[in-house]
Amino acid sequence: MASARNPNLVSVSGQARPIFKVSDTAAFSDAEAAWARVNGFTAKASQLLVVPDASGEPAKAFLGTGNNYDPMMLRGLAARLPEGDWQMVGAASDAEAQQEAVAFGLGGYVFDRYKPSKEKPQARLVVGEGVDLDAVSRIVAACALTREMVDTPAQDMGPLQLETIGREIAEENGASFSVIVGDALLEENYPAVHAVGRAATPARAPRVIEMGWNLDKTDWPLVALVGKGVVFDTGGLDLKGAAGMRNMKKDMGGAAHALSLGRLVMQSGLKLRLVVLVAAVENAVSGDAFRPGDILSSRKGLTIEIGNTDAEGRLILSDILTRAGEHNPDLTVDFATLTGAARIALGPELPPLYTADDTLAAGVAASAKAVSDPLWRMPLWDGYNASLDSEIADVRNDSAAWAQAGSVTAALFLQKFAPESGSWAHMDVFAWNPRNRTGYAEGGEAQTLRAWFHYLSNSFANRGAR
C-alpha cells in the first residue's frame, strides 16, 4: 500500500517528445495542417494528434483544448500516446504542471485483480523541476486505492477487509487503531451500526473502525473523516430489485474515500490532528434483519423509526458522527454513497456538498476548481426538516413523500447527529464512472478526494486549533 512513484511519471529522460496544447490549427505548418485534415483534427477538447517524423516515428503531439483548457484532459493520454517519453509544453504555472501530472497518473489506473490486463507498454510523462513528483504520486495512489476498493466485489471487500486496510494504513503511518466488532457494538454504544449489520454472517459481522493521528499535537486543528462502509446493500427486508442491487459492491465508497484521504493526509505530514471513523456493515437479509417499523436507538440517544430498511447508510453514520463529535473536532467531513436522489439532481459526475458553513463551502469550492475535482453545494433546506418527524420516535429514517428532495432530507437527517463543535460537511458521492471513456474506466471513481486534500493542505492545516 505504499505510494511509490507512479511508473507513468518520471522526472528525467534522455529524450522526451513534446506535446503542444492548441485551441486551433492556425499556427500549424503546411505539413502539420495537412496531417490534421487527414486525421480529422480540429483542436476540439481532448482531441489528440500524433505527428510522425520523416521515418514515420512519432515525433510530437498536439492536444486540443477547445475553448477552455482543463488539465484533466491529460487523463486519457497515458493510453492514447505511443510508447515512450513525452513532455507537456507551455504550462501556465508550476501548479498547472502539477495538475497535468496528476491527471496523467490518474489515467493510468487499471483494475486487473481478476483479469490480468494485457501487457501494453504505456507512454510516460516527463515532468519539470517545478513538479513535486512524490506529492503527485501520493495523490494518484490515494485515488487508485479508493477506486480499487470500490471495484473489488463484496466477496473480497467485506467488513474484515475494510478493517485490514485501515489497520495497515495506521501501522504504516504511526496512527492509533481500534475496532469494535459484532455484539461488542452494543456494549460500546453503537446500536444503530449493530442493528444494520447484525443480519450478516459472523464472518462479516459489523464493526466500527477508528484511527487517530497526531492527537497529542493539541495546538493543531482536529479533522474528523467519517465514511459509510456498507460493503453490500441488498436493501434489507425492503429488498432492492436486481438492477438496483447490481452495483451495490460500491456502497462502501464513502469508507474508501475516508480511508484513502486519511492515508494521504498522514503520508503528506499535514500539520493537523486526524481522526478517521468508518462503520463497516453488510445490509443483509436473514431472520435477524432489522424491520420496517422498528424503533432503533442511537449513540446520541435519539430514537429512530425505520420507515425503509434501504435507508441504512444514514443509520450507521448517525452513530459514528456522534462518535466524531466526542473528539470535539474543528472540522468533520463525512463521505457516503447515500442517495439515488443526488444522482437525479446532479448526475453521476457532480457530487453534492452540504454544509451550514458558508466560509467552508466557498473554500472547498475554490479548491475543487483549482484541482478540477468538481462538487456543487446544495441547500440544507430547513423547511424539509418536518418530513423527518415521527409520531412515535425522535426522527424517522425515510422522509415523508411530500418533501421529495431525497438527498437534501438525508443530509438533514445526518445534521441532527453532526458534531456541535467546529464545521461539518457531508459529501453524497457516487464513487462510480457509469460510462467507459479514455482515462475514466467504467467502475470505481474517487470524487472530491483531491478537492478536500487541497483544501486541508492550503486552507486548514497550520492554522492552529480553536
C-alpha positions in Angstrom: 0.0 0.0 0.0 3.0 2.3 -0.1 2.7 5.2 -2.5 5.8 4.6 -4.6 6.4 6.9 -7.6 3.9 6.3 -10.4 5.6 4.4 -13.2 3.9 6.6 -15.8 5.6 9.7 -14.4 9.3 10.4 -14.5 11.4 13.5 -13.7 14.3 12.7 -16.1 14.6 11.3 -19.6 17.1 11.0 -22.3 14.8 12.5 -24.9 11.1 13.4 -24.5 8.9 14.2 -27.4 6.8 17.4 -27.0 3.1 17.7 -26.5 1.7 21.1 -27.5 -1.7 22.4 -26.3 -3.6 24.1 -29.1 -7.1 25.7 -29.4 -6.9 25.8 -33.2 -4.7 24.8 -36.1 -3.9 28.3 -37.2 -0.2 28.2 -36.3 0.4 24.7 -37.9 2.9 24.3 -40.7 1.6 23.3 -44.1 2.6 19.7 -43.4 1.0 19.7 -39.9 -2.2 21.2 -41.3 -2.4 18.6 -44.0 -1.8 15.8 -41.4 -4.5 17.4 -39.2 -7.0 17.4 -42.1 -6.3 13.7 -42.9 -6.9 12.8 -39.2 -9.9 15.0 -38.7 -8.1 17.0 -36.0 -9.8 20.4 -35.3 -8.4 21.0 -31.8 -11.6 20.2 -30.1 -11.3 19.5 -26.4 -9.2 16.3 -25.7 -8.5 15.6 -29.3 -5.1 14.2 -29.9 -2.9 14.4 -33.0 0.4 12.5 -33.1 2.7 13.8 -35.8 5.4 11.4 -37.3 8.8 12.4 -38.5 10.2 11.6 -41.9 10.8 8.0 -40.9 7.3 7.5 -39.7 8.2 7.5 -36.0 6.1 9.6 -33.6 7.9 13.0 -33.2 5.4 15.3 -31.4 1.8 15.6 -30.5 -0.9 18.2 -30.3 -3.6 18.1 -27.6 -6.8 20.0 -28.5 -8.1 22.3 -25.7 -11.2 23.7 -27.3 -12.3 27.0 -25.8 -11.3 26.1 -22.2 -8.3 24.1 -21.2 -8.6 21.7 -18.2 -5.5 19.8 -17.1 -7.8 16.7 -16.6 -7.8 16.4 -20.4 -4.5 14.6 -19.8 -6.2 11.7 -18.1 -6.6 10.0 -21.4 -3.1 10.4 -22.7 -1.3 7.5 -21.0 -3.4 5.0 -23.0 -3.6 7.1 -26.2 0.0 8.2 -26.8 2.5 5.9 -28.4 5.0 4.2 -26.1 7.9 6.4 -25.0 8.6 9.5 -23.1 6.6 12.7 -23.6 6.6 16.2 -22.1 4.0 18.9 -22.0 5.0 22.3 -23.4 3.8 25.6 -22.1 2.3 25.1 -18.7 1.0 28.4 -17.4 2.4 27.7 -13.9 4.0 25.1 -11.7 0.6 24.5 -10.2 -0.9 23.7 -13.7 2.1 21.4 -14.4 1.4 19.7 -11.1 -2.2 19.1 -12.0 -1.3 17.9 -15.5 1.0 15.3 -13.9 -1.8 14.2 -11.5 -4.2 13.8 -14.5 -1.7 11.8 -16.5 -1.2 9.5 -13.5 -4.9 9.1 -12.8 -5.4 8.0 -16.4 -3.1 5.0 -15.9 -5.4 3.2 -13.4 -6.3 -0.3 -14.4 -8.3 -2.8 -12.3 -6.9 -6.2 -13.2 -7.2 -8.2 -10.0 -9.4 -10.9 -11.6 -8.5 -10.5 -15.3 -4.9 -9.5 -15.8 -4.5 -6.8 -18.4 -2.5 -7.4 -21.5 1.0 -6.1 -21.2 0.7 -3.0 -23.3 3.6 -0.6 -22.9 2.3 2.8 -21.9 3.6 6.3 -22.5 5.4 8.1 -19.8 5.1 11.8 -18.9 8.3 13.6 -18.1 7.7 16.4 -15.6 9.7 19.5 -15.0 11.6 20.7 -11.9 8.5 22.7 -10.7 6.5 19.5 -10.1 6.7 17.6 -6.8 6.7 14.1 -8.2 6.4 12.5 -4.8 3.4 14.6 -3.9 1.8 13.8 -7.3 2.4 10.0 -6.7 0.8 10.2 -3.3 -2.4 11.8 -4.7 -2.6 9.4 -7.6 -2.1 6.4 -5.2 -4.9 7.7 -2.9 -7.3 7.9 -5.8 -6.2 4.5 -7.1 -6.8 2.9 -3.6 -10.3 4.4 -3.5 -11.1 3.1 -6.9 -9.6 -0.4 -6.3 -11.6 -0.8 -3.1 -14.8 0.2 -4.8 -14.1 -2.0 -7.8 -13.4 -5.1 -5.7 -16.5 -7.3 -5.3 -18.1 -7.7 -1.9 -16.9 -11.3 -1.6 -13.4 -9.9 -1.2 -14.2 -6.5 0.3 -16.2 -7.2 3.4 -16.1 -5.6 6.8 -12.9 -7.5 7.7 -11.1 -6.3 4.6 -12.0 -2.7 5.4 -10.6 -3.3 8.9 -7.4 -4.8 7.5 -6.9 -1.8 5.1 -7.4 0.6 7.9 -5.0 -1.3 10.2 -2.3 -1.3 7.5 -2.7 2.5 7.0 -2.5 3.1 10.7 0.6 0.9 11.1 2.4 2.5 8.1 1.8 6.0 9.4 2.2 5.6 13.2 -1.5 6.1 13.9 -3.5 4.5 16.7 -6.1 1.9 15.6 -9.1 0.3 17.3 -12.0 -1.8 16.1 -15.3 -2.9 17.8 -16.9 -5.9 16.3 -20.3 -7.7 16.5 -22.2 -7.7 19.7 -19.5 -5.6 21.4 -21.0 -2.7 19.4 -24.0 -2.9 21.8 -21.7 -2.8 24.8 -19.8 0.2 23.4 -23.0 2.0 22.5 -23.1 1.8 18.7 -26.7 0.4 18.5 -27.6 1.6 15.0 -24.4 0.2 13.5 -25.2 -3.1 15.1 -28.8 -3.2 14.0 -28.0 -2.6 10.3 -25.2 -5.2 10.3 -26.4 -7.9 12.5 -28.1 -10.0 9.8 -24.8 -10.8 8.1 -22.9 -14.0 8.8 -20.5 -13.9 11.8 -17.5 -13.7 9.4 -18.9 -10.5 8.1 -20.0 -9.0 11.4 -20.5 -5.2 11.6 -17.7 -3.1 13.1 -16.6 0.4 13.9 -13.1 1.2 12.8 -11.2 4.2 14.3 -7.8 5.7 13.7 -6.1 8.6 15.4 -3.1 10.5 14.2 -1.1 13.4 15.8 -3.7 13.6 18.6 -1.0 14.8 21.1 -0.5 18.0 19.0 -3.1 19.9 20.9 -2.3 23.2 19.2 -3.1 21.8 15.7 -6.6 21.7 14.3 -8.5 18.4 14.5 -10.2 17.0 11.5 -12.6 14.0 11.6 -13.1 12.0 8.4 -16.2 9.7 8.5 -17.0 7.0 6.0 -20.1 4.9 5.2 -18.8 1.4 4.7 -21.8 -0.7 3.6 -19.9 -3.4 1.8 -23.0 -4.7 0.1 -26.5 -3.3 0.2 -29.4 -5.7 -0.5 -31.8 -3.1 0.7 -32.5 -5.4 3.7 -36.1 -6.5 4.1 -37.1 -3.7 1.8 -35.3 -5.6 -0.9 -33.8 -3.9 -3.9 -34.6 -5.1 -7.4 -31.9 -6.8 -9.4 -30.9 -3.7 -11.3 -30.7 -1.6 -8.1 -28.6 -4.3 -6.4 -26.2 -4.9 -9.3 -23.5 -2.4 -8.3 -24.0 -2.3 -4.6 -20.5 -3.5 -4.0 -19.8 0.2 -4.3 -21.9 1.2 -1.3 -18.7 1.3 0.8 -17.4 4.1 -1.4 -17.6 6.6 1.4 -15.4 4.4 3.6 -12.9 4.1 0.7 -12.8 7.9 0.4 -12.3 8.4 4.1 -9.5 5.8 4.4 -7.7 6.9 1.3 -7.9 10.6 2.2 -6.8 9.8 5.7 -3.8 8.0 4.4 -2.9 10.8 2.0 -3.1 13.4 4.9 -0.8 11.2 7.0 1.7 10.4 4.3 1.9 14.1 3.4 2.6 15.1 7.0 0.0 17.9 7.2 0.1 19.8 10.4 -3.2 18.8 11.8 -4.7 16.1 14.1 -6.8 13.5 12.4 -9.5 11.0 13.4 -10.8 8.5 10.8 -14.0 6.7 11.5 -15.6 4.0 9.4 -18.7 1.9 10.1 -18.4 -1.3 8.1 -21.5 -3.4 7.7 -23.3 -5.6 5.2 -27.0 -4.8 4.9 -28.1 -8.5 4.6 -31.3 -10.4 4.8 -31.9 -13.0 7.4 -34.2 -13.8 10.3 -32.3 -11.3 12.4 -32.6 -8.4 10.0 -34.0 -5.1 11.3 -37.5 -4.4 10.1 -39.7 -1.6 8.7 -41.5 -0.2 11.8 -38.7 -1.0 14.2 -37.5 1.8 16.6 -33.7 1.9 16.8 -31.6 3.5 19.5 -28.6 5.6 18.5 -25.4 6.6 20.2 -26.6 10.2 20.6 -29.7 8.9 22.4 -32.2 9.9 19.7 -34.7 7.1 18.7 -35.1 6.4 15.0 -38.3 5.0 13.4 -37.4 2.7 10.5 -39.6 3.5 7.5 -37.4 1.8 5.0 -34.5 -0.6 5.6 -32.9 0.5 2.4 -32.1 3.9 4.0 -29.5 2.2 6.1 -26.4 4.4 5.4 -27.6 7.3 7.4 -28.3 5.0 10.4 -24.7 3.8 10.7 -23.4 7.3 10.1 -25.6 8.6 12.9 -23.5 6.6 15.4 -20.1 7.4 14.0 -20.9 11.1 13.5 -21.8 11.2 17.2 -18.5 9.5 18.0 -16.7 12.0 15.9 -18.3 14.8 18.0 -16.8 13.3 21.1 -13.4 14.3 19.8 -14.5 18.0 19.6 -13.3 18.3 16.0 -12.7 21.6 14.3 -13.9 20.1 11.0 -15.9 16.9 10.3 -16.3 15.6 6.7 -18.4 12.6 6.0 -18.4 10.7 2.7 -21.2 8.4 1.7 -22.8 6.8 -1.3 -26.0 7.9 0.3 -28.9 8.6 -2.1 -30.0 8.0 -5.7 -31.7 11.4 -5.4 -28.3 13.0 -5.6 -27.7 11.5 -9.0 -31.2 12.6 -10.1 -30.4 16.1 -9.1 -26.8 16.5 -10.3 -25.9 13.3 -12.3 -23.0 10.9 -11.7 -20.1 13.3 -12.2 -21.1 16.2 -9.8 -21.3 15.2 -6.1 -23.3 17.5 -3.8 -21.8 19.2 -0.8 -23.9 20.0 2.2 -22.7 22.3 4.9 -24.1 25.2 7.0 -20.7 26.9 7.0 -20.6 29.5 4.1 -16.8 30.1 4.5 -16.1 26.4 4.4 -18.3 25.9 1.3 -16.5 28.7 -0.5 -13.1 27.4 0.4 -13.8 23.9 -0.7 -15.4 25.1 -3.9 -12.3 27.1 -4.7 -10.1 24.0 -4.0 -12.4 21.9 -6.2 -11.9 24.4 -9.1 -8.2 24.6 -8.5 -7.7 20.8 -9.0 -10.6 20.1 -11.4 -12.3 17.9 -8.9 -15.9 19.1 -9.1 -18.6 19.4 -6.5 -21.7 21.5 -6.1 -23.2 23.0 -2.9 -26.7 22.0 -2.2 -29.0 23.6 0.5 -29.8 22.2 3.9 -33.3 23.5 3.5 -34.8 23.8 6.9 -38.4 23.6 5.6 -37.9 19.9 4.8 -36.9 19.0 8.4 -40.6 18.4 9.2 -40.5 15.5 6.7 -38.3 13.6 9.2 -40.8 13.9 12.1 -42.1 10.7 13.6 -45.2 10.3 15.8 -43.5 7.5 17.9 -39.8 8.3 17.8 -37.5 11.3 17.7 -36.9 11.0 14.0 -37.6 8.7 11.0 -35.0 7.4 8.6 -37.1 7.9 5.5 -38.5 11.3 4.8 -42.2 11.9 4.1 -43.0 11.7 0.4 -44.2 15.4 0.2 -40.6 16.6 0.7 -39.4 14.8 -2.5 -35.8 16.1 -2.2 -34.2 12.8 -1.0 -30.6 13.9 -1.0 -31.5 17.1 1.0 -33.6 15.3 3.6 -30.8 12.6 4.0 -28.4 15.4 4.7 -30.8 17.0 7.2 -31.1 13.6 9.0 -27.3 13.5 9.3 -27.2 17.1 10.5 -29.1 16.0 13.6 -26.1 13.8 14.6 -23.2 16.0 13.3 -20.7 17.3 15.9 -21.7 20.5 17.6 -18.0 21.7 17.6 -16.4 23.1 14.5 -17.9 22.8 11.0 -19.5 19.8 9.4 -19.7 18.9 5.7 -21.5 16.0 4.0 -20.5 14.6 0.6 -23.1 12.4 -1.2 -20.6 10.8 -3.6 -21.4 8.4 -6.4 -17.9 6.8 -6.4 -18.5 5.4 -9.8 -18.0 6.1 -13.5 -21.1 4.7 -15.3 -19.6 5.0 -18.8 -16.3 3.9 -20.1 -14.2 6.6 -21.7 -10.4 7.0 -22.1 -8.9 7.9 -18.8 -12.1 7.2 -16.9 -12.6 3.5 -16.8 -16.1 2.3 -16.0 -16.2 1.4 -12.3 -14.9 3.0 -9.1 -14.0 6.6 -9.0 -12.5 9.0 -6.4 -14.7 12.1 -6.2 -13.8 15.2 -4.3 -10.9 13.5 -2.6 -8.4 15.8 -4.3 -10.5 18.8 -3.6 -10.7 18.1 0.1 -6.9 17.3 0.2 -6.2 20.6 -1.5 -8.4 22.5 1.0 -6.9 20.8 4.0 -3.4 21.4 2.7 -3.9 25.1 1.8 -6.7 26.4 4.0 -6.8 24.3 7.1 -3.5 22.8 8.1 -1.1 25.1 10.0 -3.9 27.5 11.1 -3.9 26.3 14.8 -6.7 24.9 16.9 -9.7 27.0 18.1 
